[in-house]
Amino acid sequence: MTASVKVGKAFRIVLPPEFRELHGLQEGESLSVEMQDGRLTLVPLREKQQTIQARYKGRFPGMLEELLTERRAEAAGE
């Protein structure tokens, strides 16, 4: 899929609807911007998070639950 976009004021670009719908993008969602082989690549941040989570899934058993328990206790104390 290819499309042309213009760089507007404050260097903003508007993604065509087909691209937004393909990735289920919502207004305000964060994207990761990467430079790969001289090409600018935009990736929804949630996709990168899922990739990282899948890579480390099962490597540190119990640590996530321990971290979440600590953070919840801290939040409850605030």
C-alpha positions in Angstrom: 0.0 0.0 0.0 1.4 3.4 -1.0 0.1 6.9 -0.5 1.4 10.5 -0.7 1.1 12.8 2.3 2.3 16.4 2.8 4.2 17.7 5.7 2.2 20.5 7.2 2.7 23.2 9.9 4.8 22.0 12.8 5.9 19.1 10.6 2.6 17.3 11.0 1.4 14.6 8.6 -2.1 13.1 8.2 -2.3 9.4 7.6 -4.8 8.3 5.0 -7.9 6.5 6.3 -6.8 3.2 4.8 -3.6 3.2 6.9 -5.4 4.2 10.1 -8.1 1.5 9.6 -5.5 -1.2 8.7 -3.8 -0.7 12.1 -6.9 0.3 14.1 -5.3 3.7 14.9 -7.2 6.1 17.1 -6.7 9.8 17.5 -4.1 10.5 20.2 -2.5 7.0 19.9 1.3 6.9 20.1 3.5 5.7 17.2 7.1 4.6 17.3 9.2 6.5 14.6 12.2 4.5 13.3 14.8 5.1 10.6 15.6 1.8 8.8 17.9 1.7 5.8 17.2 5.3 5.1 13.4 4.8 5.3 11.1 6.4 7.9 8.9 3.8 9.5 5.9 4.4 11.8 4.8 1.5 14.0 1.9 1.7 16.6 3.6 1.7 20.0 1.2 -1.0 21.2 2.5 -3.3 18.5 6.1 -2.8 19.7 5.0 -3.4 23.3 3.4 -6.7 22.2 6.5 -7.8 20.4 8.7 -7.0 23.4 6.3 -8.8 25.8 6.2 -11.9 23.5 10.0 -12.0 23.4 10.4 -12.1 27.1 7.2 -14.1 28.0 8.0 -16.8 30.4 11.7 -15.8 31.0 11.2 -14.3 34.4 8.4 -16.2 36.1 6.7 -14.5 38.9 8.5 -11.1 38.5 5.6 -9.4 36.6 3.1 -10.4 39.3 5.6 -9.2 42.0 6.1 -5.9 40.2 2.4 -5.3 39.7 1.7 -6.1 43.4 4.4 -3.6 44.5 3.0 -0.9 42.1 -0.6 -1.4 43.2 0.5 -1.1 46.9 2.4 2.1 46.1 -0.7 3.5 44.3 -3.0 2.6 47.1 -0.7 4.4 49.6 -0.8 7.7 47.6 
